[in-house]
Amino acid sequence: MPEGRGNTDSDGSKTAYAQARLLYQIETWNERTSRLFAADCAERVAHLYKLKTEWQPAQIIEVVRRYANGEATKEELAAAGAAAGEEYAAAWAAERKWQWARLLYYIGNEIKEREA
């Protein structure tokens, strides 16, 4: 159950607050679901990775998912993490560049009008 304050907007089925906090722990969010979610997010941007190692993004993501499901060792996860870490910064920069361009696509005209 959320607790909120500040400006509020509600349509009956959901409410958005300017500031909010959760009042209880979400039991289904755990190390496993966290790893699976991270793998899903990585898969979405895997095309941005240009790895200079023998590892490819799909292999790294597969190891993370297998580890989350108890099917890979810590050593396998560490090796996959080391391979991913080599190109993480470049991929993150590319993702941020895409996000900024996408944001400007939606709000750019408003910014230009205000600056004029």
DSSP file (Angstrom, degrees, kcal/mol; ACC not computed):
  #  RESIDUE AA STRUCTURE BP1 BP2  ACC     N-H-->O    O-->H-N    N-H-->O    O-->H-N    TCO  KAPPA ALPHA  PHI   PSI    X-CA   Y-CA   Z-CA
    1    1 A M              0   0    0      0, 0.0    22,-1.5     0, 0.0     2,-0.1   0.000 360.0 360.0 360.0 126.4    0.0    0.0    0.0
    2    2 A P  E     -A   22   0A   0      0, 0.0     2,-0.4     0, 0.0    20,-0.2  -0.466 360.0-153.1 -85.1 156.8    1.5    3.4   -1.0
    3    3 A E  E     +A   21   0A   0     18,-2.2    18,-1.9    -2,-0.1     2,-0.3  -0.998  24.2 179.2-123.6 131.7    1.6    6.5    1.0
    4    4 A G  E     -A   20   0A   0     -2,-0.4     2,-0.3    16,-0.2    16,-0.2  -0.892  16.4-178.4-135.8 163.7    1.7    9.8   -0.9
    5    5 A R  E     +A   19   0A   0     14,-2.1    14,-1.8    -2,-0.3    13,-0.5  -0.962  48.2  37.7-151.2 166.5    1.8   13.5   -0.6
    6    6 A G  E    S+     0   0A   0     -2,-0.3    -2,-0.0    12,-0.2     0, 0.0  -0.481 104.7   4.8  87.9-162.5    1.9   16.5   -2.9
    7    7 A N  E    S-     0   0A   0     -2,-0.2    11,-1.5    10,-0.1     2,-0.4  -0.284  72.9-162.7 -57.5 137.9    0.1   16.9   -6.1
    8    8 A T  E     -A   17   0A   0      9,-0.2     2,-0.4    10,-0.1     9,-0.2  -0.968  14.3-172.4-128.9 141.1   -2.1   13.9   -6.8
    9    9 A D  E     +A   16   0A   0      7,-2.4     7,-3.1    -2,-0.4     2,-0.4  -0.998  12.4 175.2-132.8 129.6   -3.8   12.6  -10.0
   10   10 A S  E     -A   15   0A   0     -2,-0.4     5,-0.2     5,-0.2    -2,-0.0  -0.991  25.8-175.7-137.7 142.1   -6.3    9.8  -10.0
   11   11 A D        -     0   0    0      3,-1.9     2,-0.2    -2,-0.4     4,-0.1   0.176  61.9 -98.4-116.9  15.5   -8.5    8.2  -12.6
   12   12 A G  S    S+     0   0    0      2,-0.5     3,-0.1     1,-0.1    -2,-0.0  -0.218 119.0  55.4  98.7 -43.3  -10.3    5.8  -10.2
   13   13 A S  S    S+     0   0    0      1,-0.2     2,-0.3    -2,-0.2    -1,-0.1   0.640 118.1  15.7 -97.0 -16.3   -8.2    2.7  -10.9
   14   14 A K        -     0   0    0      2,-0.0    -3,-1.9     0, 0.0    -2,-0.5  -0.989  62.2-150.2-153.2 158.2   -4.8    4.2  -10.1
   15   15 A T  E     -A   10   0A   0     -2,-0.3     2,-0.4    -5,-0.2    -5,-0.2  -0.994   4.6-156.9-134.2 138.4   -3.3    7.2   -8.4
   16   16 A A  E     -A    9   0A   0     -7,-3.1    -7,-2.4    -2,-0.4     2,-0.3  -0.952  12.2-165.2-114.8 135.3   -0.1    9.1   -9.0
   17   17 A Y  E     -A    8   0A   0     -2,-0.4    -9,-0.2    -9,-0.2     3,-0.1  -0.839  30.1-128.7-116.2 154.1    1.6   11.2   -6.3
   18   18 A A  E    S+     0   0A   0    -11,-1.5     2,-0.4   -13,-0.5   -12,-0.2   0.883 104.4  15.4 -64.6 -38.3    4.3   13.9   -6.5
   19   19 A Q  E    S+A    5   0A   0    -14,-1.8   -14,-2.1   -12,-0.2     2,-0.3  -0.998  79.2 166.8-135.7 139.5    6.1   11.9   -3.7
   20   20 A A  E     -A    4   0A   0     -2,-0.4     2,-0.3   -16,-0.2   -16,-0.2  -0.979  14.6-169.6-148.1 159.2    5.4    8.3   -2.6
   21   21 A R  E     -A    3   0A   0    -18,-1.9   -18,-2.2    -2,-0.3     2,-0.3  -0.988  28.4-114.0-147.0 151.0    6.8    5.5   -0.5
   22   22 A L  E     -A    2   0A   0     -2,-0.3     3,-0.1   -20,-0.2     4,-0.0  -0.647  16.2-157.7 -84.5 142.1    5.9    1.9   -0.1
   23   23 A L  S    S+     0   0    0    -22,-1.5     2,-0.3    -2,-0.3    -1,-0.1   0.513  72.4  31.0-100.1  -6.6    4.6    0.9    3.3
   24   24 A Y  S    S-     0   0    0    -23,-0.1     2,-0.2     0, 0.0    -1,-0.1  -0.988  87.2 -95.9-148.4 158.1    5.4   -2.8    3.1
   25   25 A Q        -     0   0    0     -2,-0.3     2,-0.8     1,-0.1     3,-0.1  -0.474  31.7-126.0 -74.6 139.3    7.9   -5.1    1.5
   26   26 A I    >   -     0   0    0     -2,-0.2     3,-1.2     1,-0.2    -1,-0.1  -0.790  20.6-161.4 -85.3 110.0    7.0   -6.7   -1.8
   27   27 A E  T 3  S+     0   0    0     -2,-0.8    -1,-0.2     1,-0.3    -2,-0.0   0.782  84.7  58.7 -68.3 -28.9    7.6  -10.4   -1.0
   28   28 A T  T 3  S+     0   0    0     -3,-0.1     2,-0.8     1,-0.1    -1,-0.3   0.618  86.9  86.4 -79.7  -9.9    7.9  -11.5   -4.7
   29   29 A W    <   +     0   0    0     -3,-1.2     2,-0.2     4,-0.1    -3,-0.1  -0.817  61.9 133.7 -90.9 110.5   10.8   -9.1   -5.3
   30   30 A N  S  > S-     0   0    0     -2,-0.8     4,-2.6     1,-0.0     5,-0.2  -0.734  72.9 -73.8-142.2-173.2   13.9  -11.1   -4.3
   31   31 A E  H  > S+     0   0    0     -2,-0.2     4,-2.2     1,-0.2     5,-0.2   0.895 128.4  50.0 -58.8 -40.8   17.3  -11.9   -5.6
   32   32 A R  H  > S+     0   0    0      2,-0.2     4,-2.5     1,-0.2    -1,-0.2   0.959 113.5  42.6 -64.1 -52.1   15.9  -14.3   -8.2
   33   33 A T  H  > S+     0   0    0      1,-0.2     4,-2.5     2,-0.2    -1,-0.2   0.847 112.6  55.7 -66.2 -31.4   13.3  -11.9   -9.6
   34   34 A S  H  X S+     0   0    0     -4,-2.6     4,-2.3     2,-0.2    -1,-0.2   0.928 110.0  44.8 -63.3 -44.8   15.9   -9.1   -9.5
   35   35 A R  H  X S+     0   0    0     -4,-2.2     4,-2.3    -5,-0.2    -2,-0.2   0.899 113.5  49.8 -66.5 -40.8   18.3  -11.1  -11.6
   36   36 A L  H  X S+     0   0    0     -4,-2.5     4,-2.1     2,-0.2    -2,-0.2   0.903 111.3  49.2 -65.3 -40.5   15.6  -12.1  -14.1
   37   37 A F  H  X S+     0   0    0     -4,-2.5     4,-2.5     2,-0.2    -2,-0.2   0.918 110.2  51.1 -63.0 -43.8   14.4   -8.5  -14.4
   38   38 A A  H  X S+     0   0    0     -4,-2.3     4,-2.7     1,-0.2    -2,-0.2   0.895 109.1  51.4 -60.4 -40.1   18.0   -7.4  -15.0
   39   39 A A  H  X S+     0   0    0     -4,-2.3     4,-2.3     2,-0.2    -1,-0.2   0.904 109.4  50.1 -63.9 -41.0   18.3  -10.0  -17.7
   40   40 A D  H  X S+     0   0    0     -4,-2.1     4,-1.5     2,-0.2    -2,-0.2   0.922 112.2  47.2 -62.0 -44.2   15.2   -8.8  -19.4
   41   41 A C  H  X S+     0   0    0     -4,-2.5     4,-1.0     1,-0.2    -2,-0.2   0.916 112.5  49.5 -63.9 -43.3   16.4   -5.2  -19.3
   42   42 A A  H >X S+     0   0    0     -4,-2.7     3,-0.6     1,-0.2     4,-0.6   0.885 106.6  56.0 -62.9 -39.0   19.8   -6.3  -20.7
   43   43 A E  H >< S+     0   0    0     -4,-2.3     3,-0.7     1,-0.2     4,-0.3   0.867 100.9  59.0 -62.0 -35.4   18.1   -8.2  -23.5
   44   44 A R  H 3< S+     0   0    0     -4,-1.5    -1,-0.2     1,-0.2    -2,-0.2   0.819 118.0  30.0 -62.8 -31.7   16.3   -5.1  -24.5
   45   45 A V  H X< S+     0   0    0     -4,-1.0     3,-2.5    -3,-0.6     4,-0.4   0.259  84.3 112.0-111.9  11.1   19.6   -3.3  -25.2
   46   46 A A  G X<  +     0   0    0     -3,-0.7     3,-1.5    -4,-0.6    -1,-0.1   0.811  69.1  67.1 -56.6 -31.2   21.8   -6.2  -26.1
   47   47 A H  G 3  S+     0   0    0     -4,-0.3    -1,-0.3     1,-0.3    -2,-0.1   0.688  92.6  62.4 -64.6 -15.7   22.0   -4.9  -29.7
   48   48 A L  G <  S+     0   0    0     -3,-2.5     2,-0.3     2,-0.0    -1,-0.3   0.683  83.9  96.0 -80.7 -18.8   24.0   -2.0  -28.3
   49   49 A Y    <   -     0   0    0     -3,-1.5     2,-0.4    -4,-0.4    39,-0.1  -0.562  46.7-178.4 -79.7 131.9   26.8   -4.2  -27.1
   50   50 A K        -     0   0    0     -2,-0.3     2,-0.1    37,-0.1    -1,-0.1  -0.729  21.1-163.2-123.4  78.2   29.9   -4.7  -29.3
   51   51 A L        -     0   0    0     -2,-0.4    33,-0.1     1,-0.1    32,-0.0  -0.373  19.6-158.6 -71.4 139.5   31.9   -7.1  -27.1
   52   52 A K  S    S+     0   0    0     31,-0.2     2,-0.2    -2,-0.1    -1,-0.1  -0.014  70.5  78.7-103.0  27.1   35.5   -7.6  -27.8
   53   53 A T  S    S-     0   0    0      2,-0.4    -2,-0.0    30,-0.1    30,-0.0  -0.678  97.6 -98.8-122.8 178.2   35.6  -10.9  -26.1
   54   54 A E  S    S+     0   0    0     -2,-0.2     2,-0.2     2,-0.0    -3,-0.0   0.696  98.9  91.2 -72.0 -17.6   34.5  -14.4  -26.9
   55   55 A W        -     0   0    0      4,-0.0    -2,-0.4     3,-0.0    -4,-0.1  -0.514  62.5-158.4 -78.4 144.9   31.3  -13.8  -25.0
   56   56 A Q    >>  -     0   0    0     -2,-0.2     4,-1.9     1,-0.1     3,-0.9  -0.886  31.1-108.3-117.9 155.5   28.2  -12.4  -26.7
   57   57 A P  H 3> S+     0   0    0      0, 0.0     4,-2.7     0, 0.0     5,-0.3   0.867 117.4  54.9 -51.7 -43.2   25.3  -10.6  -25.0
   58   58 A A  H 3> S+     0   0    0      1,-0.2     4,-2.1     2,-0.2     5,-0.1   0.873 107.8  50.5 -60.9 -36.1   22.9  -13.5  -25.4
   59   59 A Q  H <> S+     0   0    0     -3,-0.9     4,-2.0     2,-0.2    -1,-0.2   0.909 111.0  48.1 -67.2 -41.7   25.4  -15.8  -23.7
   60   60 A I  H  X S+     0   0    0     -4,-1.9     4,-2.2     2,-0.2    -2,-0.2   0.938 112.7  48.0 -63.8 -47.3   25.8  -13.5  -20.7
   61   61 A I  H  X S+     0   0    0     -4,-2.7     4,-2.4     1,-0.2    -1,-0.2   0.887 109.7  53.7 -60.8 -40.1   22.1  -13.0  -20.3
   62   62 A E  H  X S+     0   0    0     -4,-2.1     4,-2.5    -5,-0.3    -1,-0.2   0.892 108.0  49.7 -63.7 -39.7   21.5  -16.8  -20.5
   63   63 A V  H  X S+     0   0    0     -4,-2.0     4,-2.8     2,-0.2     5,-0.2   0.917 109.6  51.5 -65.3 -42.6   24.1  -17.4  -17.7
   64   64 A V  H  X S+     0   0    0     -4,-2.2     4,-2.4     1,-0.2    -2,-0.2   0.928 112.3  46.0 -59.7 -45.2   22.3  -14.7  -15.5
   65   65 A R  H  X S+     0   0    0     -4,-2.4     4,-1.5     2,-0.2    -1,-0.2   0.912 112.9  49.7 -64.7 -42.0   19.0  -16.4  -16.1
   66   66 A R  H  <>S+     0   0    0     -4,-2.5     5,-3.7     1,-0.2     6,-0.6   0.905 111.2  49.6 -63.7 -40.0   20.4  -19.9  -15.4
   67   67 A Y  H ><5S+     0   0    0     -4,-2.8     3,-1.9     4,-0.3    -2,-0.2   0.921 107.5  54.1 -64.4 -43.0   22.1  -18.6  -12.2
   68   68 A A  H 3<5S+     0   0    0     -4,-2.4    -1,-0.2     1,-0.3    -2,-0.2   0.832 111.1  46.8 -59.1 -31.6   18.8  -17.1  -11.1
   69   69 A N  T 3<5S-     0   0    0     -4,-1.5    -1,-0.3    -5,-0.2    -2,-0.2   0.269 121.5-107.2 -95.2  10.5   17.2  -20.5  -11.5
   70   70 A G  T < 5S+     0   0    0     -3,-1.9    -3,-0.2    -5,-0.1    -2,-0.1   0.736  91.5 111.6  75.3  22.8   19.9  -22.3   -9.7
   71   71 A E      < +     0   0    0     -5,-3.7     2,-0.3    -6,-0.2    -4,-0.3   0.376  65.6  55.6-111.7   2.2   21.4  -23.8  -12.9
   72   72 A A  S    S-     0   0    0     -6,-0.6     2,-0.1    -5,-0.1    -2,-0.1  -0.955  79.0-117.8-133.5 154.4   24.7  -22.0  -13.1
   73   73 A T     >  -     0   0    0     -2,-0.3     4,-2.1     1,-0.1     5,-0.1  -0.370  26.5-111.7 -85.8 166.4   27.6  -21.7  -10.7
   74   74 A K  H  > S+     0   0    0      1,-0.2     4,-2.7     2,-0.2     5,-0.2   0.846 119.9  56.7 -63.0 -33.8   29.0  -18.5   -9.1
   75   75 A E  H  > S+     0   0    0      2,-0.2     4,-2.3     1,-0.2    -1,-0.2   0.910 106.5  47.8 -65.1 -42.0   32.1  -19.0  -11.2
   76   76 A E  H  > S+     0   0    0      2,-0.2     4,-2.3     1,-0.2    -2,-0.2   0.915 112.8  49.1 -63.8 -41.9   30.1  -19.0  -14.4
   77   77 A L  H  X S+     0   0    0     -4,-2.1     4,-2.7     1,-0.2    -2,-0.2   0.910 110.6  50.5 -63.6 -42.3   28.2  -15.9  -13.3
   78   78 A A  H  X S+     0   0    0     -4,-2.7     4,-2.5     2,-0.2    -1,-0.2   0.901 110.3  49.6 -62.9 -41.4   31.5  -14.1  -12.4
   79   79 A A  H  X S+     0   0    0     -4,-2.3     4,-1.9     2,-0.2    -1,-0.2   0.912 112.7  46.9 -64.6 -41.9   33.0  -14.9  -15.8
   80   80 A A  H  X S+     0   0    0     -4,-2.3     4,-2.4     2,-0.2    -2,-0.2   0.906 112.2  51.0 -65.2 -41.2   29.8  -13.6  -17.6
   81   81 A G  H  X S+     0   0    0     -4,-2.7     4,-2.6     1,-0.2    -2,-0.2   0.890 108.3  51.4 -63.5 -40.1   29.9  -10.5  -15.4
   82   82 A A  H  X S+     0   0    0     -4,-2.5     4,-1.0     2,-0.2    -1,-0.2   0.905 111.2  48.0 -63.6 -41.1   33.6   -9.9  -16.2
   83   83 A A  H  < S+     0   0    0     -4,-1.9     4,-0.5     1,-0.2     3,-0.4   0.911 114.4  45.7 -65.7 -42.1   32.8  -10.1  -19.9
   84   84 A A  H >X S+     0   0    0     -4,-2.4     3,-1.2     1,-0.2     4,-0.8   0.884 105.2  61.9 -68.1 -38.1   29.9   -7.8  -19.7
   85   85 A G  H 3X S+     0   0    0     -4,-2.6     4,-0.5     1,-0.3     3,-0.3   0.770  91.2  67.5 -61.3 -27.0   31.8   -5.3  -17.5
   86   86 A E  H 3< S+     0   0    0     -4,-1.0    -1,-0.3    -3,-0.4    -2,-0.2   0.832 116.7  23.0 -63.9 -31.8   34.3   -4.7  -20.3
   87   87 A E  H <> S+     0   0    0     -3,-1.2     4,-2.2    -4,-0.5    -1,-0.2   0.328  92.9 103.5-117.3   6.4   31.7   -3.0  -22.5
   88   88 A Y  H  X S+     0   0    0     -4,-0.8     4,-3.0    -3,-0.3     5,-0.2   0.916  79.9  51.8 -57.1 -47.9   29.1   -1.9  -19.9
   89   89 A A  H  X S+     0   0    0     -4,-0.5     4,-2.3     1,-0.2    -1,-0.2   0.897 110.9  47.6 -60.3 -42.2   30.1    1.8  -19.9
   90   90 A A  H  > S+     0   0    0      2,-0.2     4,-2.1     1,-0.2    -1,-0.2   0.912 114.0  46.7 -65.5 -42.2   29.9    2.0  -23.7
   91   91 A A  H  X S+     0   0    0     -4,-2.2     4,-2.5     2,-0.2    -2,-0.2   0.906 112.0  50.6 -67.0 -40.7   26.5    0.3  -23.8
   92   92 A W  H  X S+     0   0    0     -4,-3.0     4,-2.6    -5,-0.2    -2,-0.2   0.909 109.7  50.8 -63.8 -41.2   25.2    2.5  -20.9
   93   93 A A  H  X S+     0   0    0     -4,-2.3     4,-2.2    -5,-0.2    -1,-0.2   0.904 110.9  49.2 -62.2 -41.0   26.3    5.6  -22.7
   94   94 A A  H  X S+     0   0    0     -4,-2.1     4,-2.2     2,-0.2    -2,-0.2   0.898 111.0  49.6 -65.1 -40.5   24.5    4.5  -25.9
   95   95 A E  H  X S+     0   0    0     -4,-2.5     4,-2.7     2,-0.2    -2,-0.2   0.918 110.9  49.3 -65.0 -42.9   21.4    3.7  -23.9
   96   96 A R  H  X S+     0   0    0     -4,-2.6     4,-2.6     2,-0.2    -2,-0.2   0.889 109.8  52.2 -63.1 -38.7   21.4    7.2  -22.2
   97   97 A K  H  X S+     0   0    0     -4,-2.2     4,-2.3     2,-0.2    -1,-0.2   0.921 111.2  46.9 -62.6 -43.6   21.9    8.8  -25.6
   98   98 A W  H  X S+     0   0    0     -4,-2.2     4,-2.7     2,-0.2    -2,-0.2   0.929 111.9  50.4 -62.6 -45.5   18.9    6.9  -27.0
   99   99 A Q  H  X S+     0   0    0     -4,-2.7     4,-2.7     1,-0.2    -2,-0.2   0.913 111.4  48.3 -60.6 -43.3   16.8    7.9  -24.0
  100  100 A W  H  X S+     0   0    0     -4,-2.6     4,-2.6     2,-0.2    -1,-0.2   0.923 112.7  47.9 -63.5 -44.4   17.7   11.5  -24.3
  101  101 A A  H  X S+     0   0    0     -4,-2.3     4,-1.8     2,-0.2    -2,-0.2   0.903 112.9  48.9 -62.7 -40.7   16.9   11.5  -28.0
  102  102 A R  H  X S+     0   0    0     -4,-2.7     4,-1.4     2,-0.2    -2,-0.2   0.907 110.6  50.5 -66.1 -41.5   13.6    9.8  -27.4
  103  103 A L  H  X S+     0   0    0     -4,-2.7     4,-2.5     1,-0.2     3,-0.5   0.935 110.5  48.9 -61.1 -46.7   12.8   12.3  -24.6
  104  104 A L  H  X S+     0   0    0     -4,-2.6     4,-2.6     1,-0.2     5,-0.3   0.835 103.6  62.0 -63.5 -31.6   13.5   15.2  -26.9
  105  105 A Y  H  < S+     0   0    0     -4,-1.8    -1,-0.2     1,-0.2     4,-0.2   0.900 113.2  35.8 -57.4 -41.3   11.4   13.6  -29.6
  106  106 A Y  H  < S+     0   0    0     -4,-1.4    -2,-0.2    -3,-0.5    -1,-0.2   0.839 135.6  19.9 -84.1 -34.8    8.4   13.9  -27.3
  107  107 A I  H  X S+     0   0    0     -4,-2.5     4,-1.9    -5,-0.1     3,-0.3   0.440  92.1 101.3-116.4  -0.3    9.1   17.2  -25.5
  108  108 A G  H  X S+     0   0    0     -4,-2.6     4,-2.5    -5,-0.3     5,-0.2   0.867  80.8  51.7 -57.5 -43.4   11.6   18.9  -27.8
  109  109 A N  H  > S+     0   0    0     -5,-0.3     4,-2.5    -4,-0.2    -1,-0.2   0.888 108.5  52.2 -63.5 -37.8    9.1   21.3  -29.5
  110  110 A E  H  > S+     0   0    0     -3,-0.3     4,-2.0     2,-0.2    -1,-0.2   0.913 110.3  48.4 -63.7 -41.5    7.9   22.5  -26.1
  111  111 A I  H  X S+     0   0    0     -4,-1.9     4,-1.9     2,-0.2    -2,-0.2   0.930 111.7  49.6 -63.4 -45.0   11.4   23.2  -25.0
  112  112 A K  H  X S+     0   0    0     -4,-2.5     4,-1.2     1,-0.2    -2,-0.2   0.898 110.2  51.0 -61.4 -40.9   12.1   25.1  -28.2
  113  113 A E  H  < S+     0   0    0     -4,-2.5    -1,-0.2     1,-0.2    -2,-0.2   0.882 110.7  48.3 -64.6 -38.5    8.9   27.2  -27.8
  114  114 A R  H  < S+     0   0    0     -4,-2.0    -1,-0.2     1,-0.2    -2,-0.2   0.830 111.4  50.0 -71.0 -31.5    9.9   28.2  -24.3
  115  115 A E  H  <        0   0    0     -4,-1.9    -1,-0.2     1,-0.2    -2,-0.2   0.712 360.0 360.0 -78.8 -20.6   13.4   29.1  -25.3
  116  116 A A     <        0   0    0     -4,-1.2    -1,-0.2    -5,-0.2    -2,-0.2   0.478 360.0 360.0 -75.1 360.0   12.1   31.3  -28.2
